Amino acid sequence: MLRKKLTRGQMIGFFEKLAPTTIAIEACGGSHHWARLLGSFGHEVKLIAPQLAKPYVKRGKNDAADAEALCEALSRPTMRFVPTKTADQQAALMLIGMRSRLIHNRTQLTNAIRGFAMEFGLTTGTGTSRIEPLLERIAADEEMPELARELFALHAREYAQLRKEIEKVDDRLMAWHRQNECSQRLAQIPGVGPIGASLLMLKTPDPRLFKSGRDFAAWMGLTPRDHSTAGKVRLGAITRAGDEQLRSVLVVGATAVVRHARKGNGRNTTPWLVGLIERKRPKLVAVALANKMARTAWKLMVTGEHYRRNAAQPASANAA
């Protein structure tokens, strides 16, 4: 009905004068801002994930073809939409993103320090707790060239600054976690913790949009990839769809639970987990447990219940 190319400034004026209508936007970096802005003009804005709009691009790729594909995708009765985030939600997500970036920088710096120290015959154990003692040994080593000690001192100051910044961000994140009742309930799930609970609350849309816990785990990419045909079921590795950071946090938490269970000192060990450890490899067990954690989190978010530990646990687990 209408094909019109507009600049950013012209688009705002165009939609201000337009009668209330339904607008489809491809979910991207600035889509939530535009959804809030256009929604303030009285329009109904629906965000569509790029991978769901792509199949409707007929041929080639340009702005007009993408716009037509979005209109076609919007008309599909089974289309799924991305909920619009508020400005406060995006600010909290920015806190999560900053923490990830700082930890990445710290890991990169510690690897550099270890590599340079090894060239002078100095090594240390794994873990960030070993970096500061290593830097102290280097500072006290008078046989090391003066230039090398000066450069290691620069690394030490940068490492200390990164630690302070990470601690500040962690304090802000913990403050947000303590103020959110649902996040505190999710942290009771073994392997989730405050960071995982905060991520679940910030990155998950309305949990009632999912029909079941399995749908929620599938949205997170923790269910097997289905490649079945002619009545023959073929299941592969997990799809790894959805948010990578959220999925990785749950898998890391599940890995910690599995590690303690294999050592026999895990208080969260259950007969289901013990049986799975006996039959499968540790990484497969961790992913299966992460799937179960996601389903449990969905149940707690939907019902408002508290996590109840399974009473039917082995005697050794209870003793631990």
N, C-alpha and C positions, 0 to 999 in steps of 0.2 A: 504493500500500500504506500510505503514511503521509503525512499532511499536517499539519505542525506548525510554528507560528510561534514563533521563539526570539529572545531578546535576545542580545547579544554574549556576556555572561557565561554564560548558559544554554547557548549553542551549544557552548562549550568543554567544559563538563561533559557534555553530551549525547554528543559524539563520543568523549570519553575512555572512556565506558562502552559505546559501541557496538562490536559485533564488527567486525573488519577488513572493509572494503568499498571500493567504487570511488566516488569523489566527483568531481563535475563542478563547476568554478567558472569563471565568466566572467572572462577575463583583464582585469584593471584595475589601478589603482594599488596596492592592498594585497593583490592575489591571490597574489603570490609568498610573502609573509609567511604567509598562511593556508595555502598549500600546504605550506610547510615545517613549520608547526605541526601540521596535521592528519596529515601524513606521519609525524611523530614518534610519533603514536598507533597506527601500524601500518596506516593506510589508504593506498590508492593514489589519488593526487590527479591529475586531468587538467584542465588549463587550456584553455578554448576561447575563441578570438577572438570578440569581440562580433558581427562581421559574418557569422560562420559560424553563430552561434546564432540570430540575428534571423529568418531564414526559417522557423524552427520555432515562432515565436509565432503562435498561431492567429488571435486577434482581440483588440484592445485591448492595454493594457500595464499590468501590475501585478506584484507580487512572485511571486504564485502562477503566473501565466502565464509569467514568465521562468524560474522553476524548472522548470516542465514542459517548456519549450522546451530547456533545458539537458539534461534527462534524455533527451529525444528525440534531440537532436544527439549525445549520448554513445553512443547505440545504433547510430549509422550506421557501417557497416564502413569507409567511406572518409574518415571524419572526420579532420582534422588537428588536432594539439594543440600548445600552446605549452610548450616545455620550462621547467621551474621553475628560476629563478635562485637561486644561493646568496647569502648575506648579503655575502660578499666581492665577488661580481660586481656586486651592487647598489651597494656602496660605490664601486667603480671607475666605474660608470655615473654615480653622483652627481658624481664628479670631472669627467666629460665634460659633464654638464648645467651645472655651475657655470661651467666655462670658456665655454660658449656664452652663458650669461647675462651674464658679465662683458664678453665681446666685444660683445654687443648693447648693453650700457650704454655702452661706450666709443664705439661708432659713433653712438649717440644724442647723447652729449656732444660729440663732434667736430662733428657737424652743427649743434648749437646754437652752438658757438663760431664756426664759419664764418659762420652766419647773422647773429649779433650783430656780428661783425667787419665783414661786408659793409655793414652799416648805417652804419659809420663810414668806409667807403671802403677798407677793408683786405681784400685777398684773397690767396690762396696756392694752390699747386698741389695736385693730388690726392695722397692717401696720408696715413697717420697720421704719417709722419716729418716732415711739414710743419707739424704743429700746434704743437709746442714752439717752433720759430723764430717762428711767428706770435704766440704768447703773449709771447715776449721782445720783439718789436717793439712790441706793445701796451703792455707795461710801461714801455718807454723813450719812448713817445710822450707828451710833456708837453702837447700841444695837446688831447688827449682829456680829457673831463670826469673829475674825480676819482672820482665815483661809478661811472662805467663801468670805470675801471681797477681799482677795488676789487672789482667783480663779476667782472671777467676774472681777477683774482688768485684768487678763490674757485674759478672754473672750472679754473684751472691746478693748484691743490692737489688738486681732485677727480680731474683727469686723471692726475696723478702717482700718486695712490693707486691708481687703477684699473690703471695699468701695473704697479705692484708686485704687486698681487694676481694679475694675469694671468701674470706671470713666475713667481710661486710655484706656481700651478696647472700651468703648462707644465713646470716642473721636476719636479713630482710625477708628471705624466703621462709624461715622458721616462724617469724612473726605473722606472716600471712597464713601459714599452716595452722597456727594456734588459734587464729580468729575464725577459721572455717570449721564448723562442726562436722560436716561430711568428710572433710579431709582427715580429721582426727580419727574418725571411724575406719576409714580405709587404711590408715597406718597400722591398725591392729592386725591386718592380714599378714601372716608370716612371709617375709621376703619383699614386702612393699616399702615400708618405712615412710618417713616424712617427705623425702624427695619424690618417691614414686607416687605417693598419695596426692601431692601437690600437682604433679604432672597429669595425673588422671583427672583431677578436677578442672585444670586449666585447658587441657587439650581435647577433652571429650565433649561432644555436643550433648544435647538433652538425652540422657540415657533411655528415656521413654520412646525415643525414635527407633530403638532396636527392639525387635520382637522377643528376643531371648538372649541369654548370655552367650550362646554360640555365635549369634549374629554380631555381638559386640566383639568377641574374640576374632571373628573373621574380618571385621572392619579394621582391627589392629594388625592383621596379617599373621595371626598365630594359628591358623587352620590349614590343613593340607590343600595343596593345589589339586583341583579336580580336572582330570582329562579322560572322562569316561565316554564311551560310545557303544551303541548296539547292545545295551544292557550289561556291558562289562565295566566294572568299576575299577578305575585306575587312579590311585591317590599318590601324589608325589610329595616333595618337600613343602614347607610352609610358603604361603604366597608372598610374604613380606610386603604386603600392601599397607596402606595407612601411614601413620606417623612413625618414622624410624626411631626417633629418640625415645618415645613412649614405649615402644616395643623392646628396645634394647635395655631400658631400665628394668622392666619386668623380668627379662631373661637373666640379667645380671643378679637381680635379687633372688630369683629361683635357683641360680647356680650356687649362691651362698648357702641356701637351705639344703640343697643336694649334697654339697661338700660336707656340711656338718652331719647330715644323715649317714653318709658313707663312713664317717669316722666313728659313728655310734654315739655321739654326744649331742645330737640335735633334739631339742625339746619339742620341735614341731614335726617330728617324724610320725608318719601314719602308716598303717598296714598297706594302703594303696601305694604310697611312695616307696616303701621297702620292697614290695613286690615288683614295682617298675624298675627299681635300681638293679634287682637281680636279673632282670630279663633284657634290659636295654643299656645302650651306652650312656655315659653321664650327660653328654650334650643333648641327646634326644630326651632324656628325663627332664632336663632343665626347661626345654621348650614346652614339653607336656605340662609341667608344673606351672609355667608362665601362663599357658592357656587356661588352666584351672584358676589361677589367681585373677585373671581378667574376668572370668565368669563370676567369680565370687564378688569382685568389685562391682560388677554390673548389678548383682542382686542387692548389695548393700545400698547402692546409690538409688535404686528404684524403690525399695521397700523402707529405707530409713532404719533398718535394723543394725545391731552391733554384731561384730564377728564373734561366733561361738566356736571355741576350739573343740575338735572331735574328741569325745570322751573315750571312744574305743581305740586307745593307743597302746602300743606294747609297753610292758612293764619297764623295760630298759629305758624307753623314751621318757616315761613319767619320772623315773629315778634321776635321769639326767636333768 
